[in-house]
């Protein structure tokens, strides 16, 4: 039984979930939007928004922000997040991403688009 279990397992091990999260984060930071399944998008959005909030709390201290983000992202992606994306959201209190459903694809799963809000 799954009583009081807070995470969605997504039929993956912990290591595979972490890799999936890193891949989705990298894609969203590089291109500004990603297309994925709805369940993955719902699982991914709060985690990514916590990452942006973590960078915002570091403020102008980019070394601190880089130190906190580096375990999760590669160096070039972390720099883009800290130097380009986070300054856009200094006045915004959450809601950095938006999710829109695209419909059902050939495998009978809902597709969603997750994109950064301007």
C-alpha positions as CSV (number, residue, x, y, z in Angstrom):
1,X,0.0,0.0,0.0
2,X,1.1,3.6,-0.7
3,X,-0.3,5.3,2.3
4,X,1.5,8.6,3.1
5,X,3.9,8.4,0.2
6,X,4.3,12.0,-1.2
7,X,6.2,11.4,-4.5
8,X,4.9,10.0,-7.7
9,X,7.1,7.2,-8.8
10,X,6.4,7.3,-12.5
11,X,7.3,3.6,-12.8
12,X,10.9,4.5,-12.5
13,X,13.7,4.1,-9.9
14,X,14.9,7.1,-8.0
15,X,18.0,7.4,-10.2
16,X,15.9,7.3,-13.4
17,X,13.5,9.9,-12.0
18,X,16.4,12.2,-11.2
19,X,17.7,11.8,-14.8
20,X,14.3,12.5,-16.2
21,X,14.0,15.6,-14.1
22,X,17.4,16.8,-15.3
23,X,16.6,16.2,-18.9
24,X,13.3,18.0,-18.7
25,X,14.9,20.9,-16.9
26,X,17.7,21.2,-19.4
27,X,15.2,21.1,-22.3
28,X,13.0,23.8,-20.8
29,X,16.0,26.1,-20.0
30,X,17.5,25.7,-23.4
31,X,14.5,26.1,-25.6
32,X,11.9,27.8,-23.4
33,X,9.3,25.0,-23.9
34,X,9.0,21.2,-23.9
35,X,6.4,18.8,-25.1
36,X,5.8,15.8,-22.8
37,X,3.1,13.6,-21.3
38,X,0.6,15.3,-19.0
39,X,1.5,13.2,-15.9
40,X,5.2,14.1,-16.4
41,X,4.4,17.8,-16.8
42,X,2.4,17.8,-13.6
43,X,5.2,16.0,-11.8
44,X,7.9,18.3,-13.2
45,X,6.5,21.8,-12.9
46,X,6.7,22.2,-9.1
47,X,10.2,20.9,-9.0
48,X,11.4,23.3,-11.7
49,X,9.7,26.2,-10.0
50,X,11.5,25.4,-6.8
51,X,14.8,25.5,-8.7
52,X,14.0,29.0,-10.1
53,X,13.0,30.1,-6.6
54,X,16.3,28.8,-5.2
55,X,18.2,30.9,-7.7
56,X,16.1,34.0,-6.9
57,X,16.8,33.7,-3.2
58,X,20.5,33.8,-3.9
59,X,19.9,37.3,-5.2
60,X,22.8,39.0,-6.9
61,X,25.3,36.5,-5.5
62,X,25.7,34.3,-8.6
63,X,28.3,32.1,-7.0
64,X,25.9,31.0,-4.3
65,X,23.2,30.4,-6.9
66,X,25.6,28.5,-9.1
67,X,26.7,26.4,-6.1
68,X,23.1,25.5,-5.3
69,X,22.1,24.7,-8.9
70,X,25.3,22.9,-10.1
71,X,24.5,19.5,-8.6
72,X,21.4,19.3,-10.8
73,X,22.3,21.0,-14.0
74,X,25.3,21.2,-16.4
75,X,27.5,24.3,-16.2
76,X,26.2,26.0,-19.4
77,X,22.5,25.3,-18.6
78,X,23.0,26.5,-15.0
79,X,24.6,29.8,-16.2
80,X,21.7,30.4,-18.6
81,X,19.2,29.8,-15.7
82,X,21.0,32.1,-13.4
83,X,22.0,34.9,-15.8
84,X,19.1,35.0,-18.3
85,X,16.0,33.3,-16.9
86,X,16.0,34.2,-13.1
87,X,16.3,38.0,-13.6
88,X,13.0,38.0,-15.5
89,X,11.2,36.7,-12.4
90,X,12.5,39.0,-9.7
91,X,9.1,40.7,-9.2
92,X,7.0,37.5,-9.7
93,X,6.0,35.3,-6.8
94,X,5.8,31.9,-8.4
95,X,4.1,30.7,-11.5
96,X,7.2,30.7,-13.7
97,X,5.8,28.0,-16.0
98,X,2.6,27.4,-17.8
99,X,1.1,24.0,-18.9
100,X,-1.2,23.6,-21.8
101,X,-2.8,20.3,-23.0
102,X,-2.3,19.4,-26.6
103,X,-4.6,16.4,-26.8
104,X,-4.2,12.7,-27.2
105,X,-1.5,11.3,-29.4
106,X,-1.2,7.8,-31.1
107,X,-0.4,6.0,-27.8
108,X,-3.6,7.2,-26.1
109,X,-1.7,9.5,-23.7
110,X,-2.3,13.2,-23.2
111,X,0.4,15.5,-24.5
112,X,1.1,18.8,-22.7
113,X,3.4,21.7,-23.4
114,X,5.3,23.3,-20.5
115,X,6.7,26.7,-21.2
116,X,8.3,29.6,-19.4
117,X,6.0,32.5,-18.7
118,X,7.2,35.9,-20.0
